Amino acid sequence: MPHRSLLVSLAGLMASLPTDPAAPATAGERRLNLLSCNILAGGSVRRYRDYVTHSWKHVLPHGKRENLDGLARVIGAFDLVGLQEADAGSLRSGFLNQTQYLAEAAAFPFWTHQPNRRVSRLATSSNGLLARWQPDEVLDYPLPGRIPGRGALWTRFGSGADSLVVVIAHLSLGQVARARQLGFLAELIGNHPNAVLMGDLNTNARSAELDLLYARTSLVRADDPPATFPSWRPTRAIDHILVSAPLTVERRWALPHLVSDHLPIAATVRLPEVLASRVAAENGPAAES
């Protein structure tokens, strides 16, 4: 069964935002700038051997806040940001809720998160959403798997058939568990006409696993998936922003932000006019939320 997630408003913390072409859209505009990133709890990896030689950094807060500050300067130019592996407040983050910290640092008026896995007081892992507009509904779903601790964060902007549904997920490394999780996501998204799935799916955009997802949902295959892993020499396109057919991806790219072991993936999406008008009417400009 899904659980309703807490949505937090930080509207009073809005700040001046960039005005370049990647600047956030105002409600009523037909473009959305989306970003998804596995942030590795603010950790830094520059080569494979760092997983071993710098393993102590993964359980202590050393350098993580500075890394988050650098990421906050990058994500401020986006409208919706999906996070994976954000720490929800444990020893490795200095007991900092990293989703909330990034929302405040990048002046997002709304944020929510979905804690999925806790290892005592040492580490927690969560999905997170930062938004310029207030979602009408936020639900979190545990994903199936032999080892619990994966989830999907489901949000809806607007209402009815013209609403926008955004799902953030972080899937398992194992193929069998991942296939079950993709099946669950297929049921969750279905044929909703305006859907976005973004996150670390741990599989290539052209994999047979994702072919089944495309066949059972309104989502369409990405023609130009950028490589995002490993961040220091990306060769694998395992982080995704997938959209349904009525939404047009004008550009999809990876950002050269070399902190986590994943590069952030970004997309500029054009909305159908009806959807843009509906979301604008129901939510209003972000600065007035």
SETOR-611376 format. One record per residue (C-alpha): residue number from 1; x, y, z. Coordinates in steps of 0.02 Angstrom, whole numbers. Each point is the difference from the previous one (the first is absolute). Layout:
! SETOR-611376
<pt n="NUM" u="X" v="Y" w="Z"/>
...
***
This chain:
! SETOR-611376
<pt n="1" u="0" v="0" w="0"/>
<pt n="2" u="63" v="176" w="-37"/>
<pt n="3" u="37" v="125" w="138"/>
<pt n="4" u="-33" v="186" w="-12"/>
<pt n="5" u="163" v="96" w="10"/>
<pt n="6" u="21" v="163" w="92"/>
<pt n="7" u="12" v="149" w="-117"/>
<pt n="8" u="96" v="147" w="73"/>
<pt n="9" u="-19" v="179" w="-59"/>
<pt n="10" u="148" v="117" w="2"/>
<pt n="11" u="-84" v="137" w="-99"/>
<pt n="12" u="74" v="136" w="108"/>
<pt n="13" u="175" v="-50" w="-51"/>
<pt n="14" u="-18" v="40" w="-186"/>
<pt n="15" u="151" v="93" w="-68"/>
<pt n="16" u="55" v="78" w="-165"/>
<pt n="17" u="21" v="-133" w="-133"/>
<pt n="18" u="103" v="-7" w="-160"/>
<pt n="19" u="-77" v="75" w="-158"/>
<pt n="20" u="99" v="-100" w="-128"/>
<pt n="21" u="-91" v="-124" w="-115"/>
<pt n="22" u="6" v="-135" w="135"/>
<pt n="23" u="-85" v="112" w="129"/>
<pt n="24" u="-156" v="-71" w="83"/>
<pt n="25" u="-163" v="20" w="-93"/>
<pt n="26" u="-139" v="108" w="69"/>
<pt n="27" u="-169" v="-83" w="18"/>
<pt n="28" u="-91" v="14" w="-166"/>
<pt n="29" u="156" v="-23" w="-105"/>
<pt n="30" u="4" v="-159" w="-101"/>
<pt n="31" u="174" v="-60" w="46"/>
<pt n="32" u="62" v="-89" w="155"/>
<pt n="33" u="183" v="-22" w="44"/>
<pt n="34" u="23" v="-168" w="87"/>
<pt n="35" u="151" v="-74" w="87"/>
<pt n="36" u="33" v="-167" w="84"/>
<pt n="37" u="154" v="-49" w="99"/>
<pt n="38" u="63" v="-142" w="108"/>
<pt n="39" u="95" v="109" w="124"/>
<pt n="40" u="88" v="-142" w="96"/>
<pt n="41" u="-49" v="84" w="164"/>
<pt n="42" u="112" v="146" w="-45"/>
<pt n="43" u="152" v="-113" w="-20"/>
<pt n="44" u="140" v="22" w="-125"/>
<pt n="45" u="73" v="-135" w="-112"/>
<pt n="46" u="128" v="35" w="-137"/>
<pt n="47" u="59" v="-176" w="-43"/>
<pt n="48" u="-49" v="-179" w="37"/>
<pt n="49" u="133" v="-24" w="133"/>
<pt n="50" u="-78" v="142" w="100"/>
<pt n="51" u="-140" v="-119" w="50"/>
<pt n="52" u="132" v="-94" w="101"/>
<pt n="53" u="134" v="127" w="44"/>
<pt n="54" u="-127" v="134" w="48"/>
<pt n="55" u="-129" v="-118" w="73"/>
<pt n="56" u="8" v="90" w="168"/>
<pt n="57" u="-73" v="155" w="-84"/>
<pt n="58" u="-159" v="-96" w="-39"/>
<pt n="59" u="-42" v="-19" w="186"/>
<pt n="60" u="62" v="170" w="62"/>
<pt n="61" u="-59" v="175" w="-50"/>
<pt n="62" u="172" v="56" w="-61"/>
<pt n="63" u="-18" v="123" w="-146"/>
<pt n="64" u="-182" v="-41" w="-35"/>
<pt n="65" u="-74" v="170" w="41"/>
<pt n="66" u="122" v="86" w="-116"/>
<pt n="67" u="-47" v="-122" w="-138"/>
<pt n="68" u="-185" v="38" w="29"/>
<pt n="69" u="35" v="186" w="-11"/>
<pt n="70" u="80" v="-27" w="-170"/>
<pt n="71" u="-150" v="-101" w="-58"/>
<pt n="72" u="-121" v="133" w="63"/>
<pt n="73" u="82" v="126" w="-116"/>
<pt n="74" u="-34" v="-117" w="-146"/>
<pt n="75" u="-181" v="-51" w="35"/>
<pt n="76" u="-65" v="176" w="28"/>
<pt n="77" u="-32" v="18" w="-187"/>
<pt n="78" u="-131" v="-141" w="-2"/>
<pt n="79" u="-185" v="-15" w="36"/>
<pt n="80" u="-11" v="-179" w="65"/>
<pt n="81" u="147" v="-96" w="73"/>
<pt n="82" u="-3" v="-185" w="44"/>
<pt n="83" u="129" v="-65" w="124"/>
<pt n="84" u="57" v="-176" w="37"/>
<pt n="85" u="113" v="-57" w="142"/>
<pt n="86" u="-33" v="159" w="99"/>
<pt n="87" u="36" v="-27" w="184"/>
<pt n="88" u="-150" v="37" w="111"/>
<pt n="89" u="101" v="40" w="155"/>
<pt n="90" u="131" v="-121" w="67"/>
<pt n="91" u="182" v="-6" w="54"/>
<pt n="92" u="69" v="1" w="-178"/>
<pt n="93" u="-86" v="166" w="-38"/>
<pt n="94" u="30" v="80" w="169"/>
<pt n="95" u="-185" v="-35" w="37"/>
<pt n="96" u="-51" v="116" w="-141"/>
<pt n="97" u="-155" v="-26" w="-105"/>
<pt n="98" u="84" v="24" w="-168"/>
<pt n="99" u="-161" v="23" w="-99"/>
<pt n="100" u="-53" v="142" w="113"/>
<pt n="101" u="174" v="75" w="-2"/>
<pt n="102" u="6" v="5" w="-190"/>
<pt n="103" u="-176" v="72" w="-9"/>
<pt n="104" u="49" v="143" w="114"/>
<pt n="105" u="169" v="29" w="-81"/>
<pt n="106" u="-72" v="5" w="-177"/>
<pt n="107" u="-158" v="97" w="51"/>
<pt n="108" u="-129" v="-132" w="-45"/>
<pt n="109" u="-165" v="43" w="84"/>
<pt n="110" u="-57" v="-182" w="17"/>
<pt n="111" u="87" v="-163" w="41"/>
<pt n="112" u="-45" v="-175" w="53"/>
<pt n="113" u="98" v="-159" w="28"/>
<pt n="114" u="-24" v="-187" w="17"/>
<pt n="115" u="119" v="-87" w="122"/>
<pt n="116" u="23" v="-179" w="-59"/>
<pt n="117" u="142" v="-78" w="95"/>
<pt n="118" u="79" v="30" w="170"/>
<pt n="119" u="157" v="-82" w="68"/>
<pt n="120" u="-14" v="38" w="185"/>
<pt n="121" u="58" v="181" w="27"/>
<pt n="122" u="142" v="-20" w="-124"/>
<pt n="123" u="-90" v="29" w="-166"/>
<pt n="124" u="-169" v="29" w="-80"/>
<pt n="125" u="-46" v="5" w="-183"/>
<pt n="126" u="-147" v="90" w="-78"/>
<pt n="127" u="-78" v="64" w="-160"/>
<pt n="128" u="-39" v="185" w="-2"/>
<pt n="129" u="-93" v="130" w="-103"/>
<pt n="130" u="33" v="187" w="-10"/>
<pt n="131" u="-136" v="100" w="-87"/>
<pt n="132" u="-40" v="178" w="-54"/>
<pt n="133" u="-187" v="-37" w="10"/>
<pt n="134" u="-100" v="-87" w="133"/>
<pt n="135" u="-52" v="-178" w="-45"/>
<pt n="136" u="-183" v="-42" w="25"/>
<pt n="137" u="41" v="-175" w="63"/>
<pt n="138" u="157" v="-90" w="61"/>
<pt n="139" u="8" v="-187" w="32"/>
<pt n="140" u="144" v="-118" w="37"/>
<pt n="141" u="1" v="-182" w="-50"/>
<pt n="142" u="121" v="-135" w="57"/>
<pt n="143" u="68" v="-97" w="-149"/>
<pt n="144" u="2" v="-190" w="-1"/>
<pt n="145" u="165" v="-90" w="27"/>
<pt n="146" u="83" v="-136" w="101"/>
<pt n="147" u="91" v="133" w="100"/>
<pt n="148" u="-115" v="142" w="55"/>
<pt n="149" u="55" v="181" w="-16"/>
<pt n="150" u="-48" v="59" w="-175"/>
<pt n="151" u="-145" v="116" w="-35"/>
<pt n="152" u="-94" v="108" w="-124"/>
<pt n="153" u="-53" v="177" w="42"/>
<pt n="154" u="-160" v="45" w="-95"/>
<pt n="155" u="-60" v="179" w="-20"/>
<pt n="156" u="-143" v="80" w="-95"/>
<pt n="157" u="-15" v="180" w="-60"/>
<pt n="158" u="-177" v="51" w="-49"/>
<pt n="159" u="-149" v="-117" w="-7"/>
<pt n="160" u="-87" v="-118" w="-118"/>
<pt n="161" u="62" v="-57" w="-169"/>
<pt n="162" u="93" v="163" w="-29"/>
<pt n="163" u="106" v="-16" w="157"/>
<pt n="164" u="188" v="-30" w="-1"/>
<pt n="165" u="62" v="-155" w="92"/>
<pt n="166" u="183" v="-7" w="50"/>
<pt n="167" u="78" v="-158" w="71"/>
<pt n="168" u="175" v="-9" w="76"/>
<pt n="169" u="78" v="-171" w="25"/>
<pt n="170" u="165" v="-87" w="38"/>
<pt n="171" u="0" v="-180" w="-58"/>
<pt n="172" u="100" v="-152" w="55"/>
<pt n="173" u="166" v="-58" w="-71"/>
<pt n="174" u="-64" v="-179" w="-22"/>
<pt n="175" u="-93" v="-35" w="-162"/>
<pt n="176" u="-136" v="-111" w="77"/>
<pt n="177" u="-47" v="128" w="134"/>
<pt n="178" u="12" v="141" w="-127"/>
<pt n="179" u="-121" v="-88" w="-117"/>
<pt n="180" u="-128" v="-15" w="141"/>
<pt n="181" u="24" v="183" w="43"/>
<pt n="182" u="-23" v="54" w="-181"/>
<pt n="183" u="-160" v="-103" w="-5"/>
<pt n="184" u="-62" v="91" w="154"/>
<pt n="185" u="43" v="169" w="-78"/>
<pt n="186" u="-92" v="-51" w="-159"/>
<pt n="187" u="-158" v="-29" w="102"/>
<pt n="188" u="26" v="163" w="93"/>
<pt n="189" u="22" v="107" w="-156"/>
<pt n="190" u="-110" v="-96" w="-121"/>
<pt n="191" u="-66" v="100" w="-146"/>
<pt n="192" u="-5" v="168" w="87"/>
<pt n="193" u="20" v="123" w="-144"/>
<pt n="194" u="118" v="120" w="90"/>
<pt n="195" u="127" v="-99" w="99"/>
<pt n="196" u="184" v="20" w="44"/>
<pt n="197" u="111" v="-136" w="74"/>
<pt n="198" u="171" v="54" w="57"/>
<pt n="199" u="135" v="-79" w="104"/>
<pt n="200" u="142" v="-125" w="10"/>
<pt n="201" u="-78" v="-151" w="-84"/>
<pt n="202" u="164" v="-99" w="-7"/>
<pt n="203" u="-35" v="-58" w="-178"/>
<pt n="204" u="33" v="66" w="-174"/>
<pt n="205" u="-136" v="96" w="-92"/>
<pt n="206" u="3" v="-129" w="-139"/>
<pt n="207" u="-9" v="-152" w="113"/>
<pt n="208" u="-131" v="-136" w="-17"/>
<pt n="209" u="-57" v="40" w="177"/>
<pt n="210" u="-49" v="176" w="-49"/>
<pt n="211" u="-81" v="-63" w="-161"/>
<pt n="212" u="-130" v="-83" w="110"/>
<pt n="213" u="-27" v="164" w="93"/>
<pt n="214" u="-26" v="93" w="-164"/>
<pt n="215" u="-122" v="-133" w="-60"/>
<pt n="216" u="-108" v="13" w="157"/>
<pt n="217" u="0" v="188" w="29"/>
<pt n="218" u="-15" v="165" w="-91"/>
<pt n="219" u="188" v="27" w="19"/>
<pt n="220" u="106" v="5" w="-158"/>
<pt n="221" u="179" v="-52" w="-30"/>
<pt n="222" u="131" v="136" w="11"/>
<pt n="223" u="89" v="21" w="-167"/>
<pt n="224" u="151" v="89" w="72"/>
<pt n="225" u="37" v="-66" w="175"/>
<pt n="226" u="161" v="79" w="67"/>
<pt n="227" u="126" v="-107" w="93"/>
<pt n="228" u="3" v="43" w="186"/>
<pt n="229" u="100" v="-139" w="85"/>
<pt n="230" u="135" v="0" w="59"/>
<pt n="231" u="8" v="189" w="17"/>
<pt n="232" u="187" v="13" w="-31"/>
<pt n="233" u="-9" v="-98" w="-164"/>
<pt n="234" u="-184" v="-27" w="-43"/>
<pt n="235" u="-35" v="-149" w="-112"/>
<pt n="236" u="-170" v="-62" w="63"/>
<pt n="237" u="-169" v="85" w="-21"/>
<pt n="238" u="-85" v="-65" w="157"/>
<pt n="239" u="-76" v="162" w="66"/>
<pt n="240" u="-158" v="51" w="-91"/>
<pt n="241" u="-132" v="131" w="-30"/>
<pt n="242" u="-139" v="-89" w="-97"/>
<pt n="243" u="-161" v="86" w="-54"/>
<pt n="244" u="-164" v="-49" w="-80"/>
<pt n="245" u="-34" v="40" w="-182"/>
<pt n="246" u="-98" v="164" w="21"/>
<pt n="247" u="151" v="75" w="89"/>
<pt n="248" u="139" v="51" w="-120"/>
<pt n="249" u="181" v="-9" w="58"/>
<pt n="250" u="88" v="145" w="-86"/>
<pt n="251" u="168" v="-41" w="77"/>
<pt n="252" u="71" v="-135" w="112"/>
<pt n="253" u="178" v="11" w="68"/>
<pt n="254" u="119" v="-45" w="141"/>
<pt n="255" u="73" v="137" w="108"/>
<pt n="256" u="189" v="-3" w="31"/>
<pt n="257" u="-17" v="4" w="189"/>
<pt n="258" u="136" v="-120" w="59"/>
<pt n="259" u="-41" v="-33" w="182"/>
<pt n="260" u="-111" v="-154" w="14"/>
<pt n="261" u="42" v="-156" w="-99"/>
<pt n="262" u="-148" v="46" w="-113"/>
<pt n="263" u="-16" v="155" w="-109"/>
<pt n="264" u="-165" v="93" w="16"/>
<pt n="265" u="-115" v="-23" w="-150"/>
<pt n="266" u="-106" v="146" w="-60"/>
<pt n="267" u="-138" v="28" w="-126"/>
<pt n="268" u="-100" v="145" w="-68"/>
<pt n="269" u="-178" v="-59" w="-30"/>
<pt n="270" u="-136" v="89" w="-97"/>
<pt n="271" u="-174" v="-23" w="74"/>
<pt n="272" u="-162" v="-11" w="-99"/>
<pt n="273" u="-93" v="165" w="9"/>
<pt n="274" u="-148" v="-74" w="95"/>
<pt n="275" u="115" v="-73" w="133"/>
<pt n="276" u="101" v="160" w="17"/>
<pt n="277" u="-158" v="103" w="21"/>
<pt n="278" u="-75" v="-123" w="125"/>
<pt n="279" u="155" v="-6" w="110"/>
<pt n="280" u="16" v="189" w="-7"/>
<pt n="281" u="-182" v="26" w="48"/>
<pt n="282" u="6" v="-120" w="146"/>
<pt n="283" u="170" v="45" w="71"/>
<pt n="284" u="38" v="179" w="-48"/>
<pt n="285" u="177" v="73" w="-13"/>
<pt n="286" u="127" v="-80" w="115"/>
<pt n="287" u="49" v="167" w="76"/>
<pt n="288" u="-178" v="25" w="61"/>
<pt n="289" u="-22" v="-174" w="75"/>
***
